[in-house]
Amino acid sequence: MDIFNFTRLPALSTFAGNVDDVIGWVTVAVGFWFILTEFVFFYFILKYRKKYSPKAAYITGEEPDLKRWITRPHNAILVFDVLIVIIGVKVWVQVKQTLPPEPVPHVRVVAQQWAWSFVHPGPDGQLDTSDDIKTVDDLHIQANQSYIWELEARDVMHSFSIPTMRLKQDAIPGRVIKGWFDANAVGVYEIQCAEICGIGHGLMPGKLHVEDAATHTAWVQANSPASRIAAN
């Protein structure tokens, strides 16, 4: 839907707009209660300022006419919370739990201190074959094509983050975590580590290269192991 892209950061993936909407609805819900609370707060400050304030009195807090000032707003906030959970779960299932149907190209993403290693399928379109293409800090994909990524960490926890895709996933040593993305615009975009992973955390940026079909096919052909051997 993409009705809450306040940052004007490009929405590169098809699910980026839905992620923006979740953040937007959370902002609206929290903002509504923040403004209302501040209004009530200053209203009481002015209404019960020293000149008009009654003498202090001891109350137990169990009186129904006093408890309603807590229970009613509390119940209203719970309703907002349930709505946010419903909206968030729908997007979570779409982004995190529903992979595109096979056959879909796979890419392997390996985080380490302090670089990104990527394994791309070669001309055969399959990972873990002799024509795989390995790069460091540069991930190449084709525009308007869904990919399944396989995320690993070699040492400590990292976080695979592509802000323009609204993608962020922790990389955990000993686990292979799968997810998916696609890209709808040709260009070069930032890949970040969003988990403090040591002294070089801020020095492990990567680049996502989104290419049209012809350019990507040419890149795959030129960088396959067979082509490199022939060139040498």
Sequence and secondary structure as in RCSB ss.txt:
>XXXX:A:sequence
MDIFNFTRLPALSTFAGNVDDVIGWVTVAVGFWFILTEFVFFYFILKYRKKYSPKAAYITGEEPDLKRWITRPHN
AILVFDVLIVIIGVKVWVQVKQTLPPEPVPHVRVVAQQWAWSFVHPGPDGQLDTSDDIKTVDDLHIQANQSYIWE
LEARDVMHSFSIPTMRLKQDAIPGRVIKGWFDANAVGVYEIQCAEICGIGHGLMPGKLHVEDAATHTAWVQANSP
ASRIAAN
>XXXX:A:secstr
     TT     STTHHHHHHHHHHHHHHHHHHHHHHHHHHHHHHHHTSTTT        S  HHHHHHHHHHHH
HHHHHHHHHHHHHHHHHIIIII    SS  EEEEEEETTEEEEEE  TT  SSSTT EEEESEEEEETT  EEEE
EEESSS EEEEEGGGTEEEEE TT  EEEEE   S EEEEEEE S  STTGGG  EEEEEE HHHHHHHHHHHSH
HHHHHH 
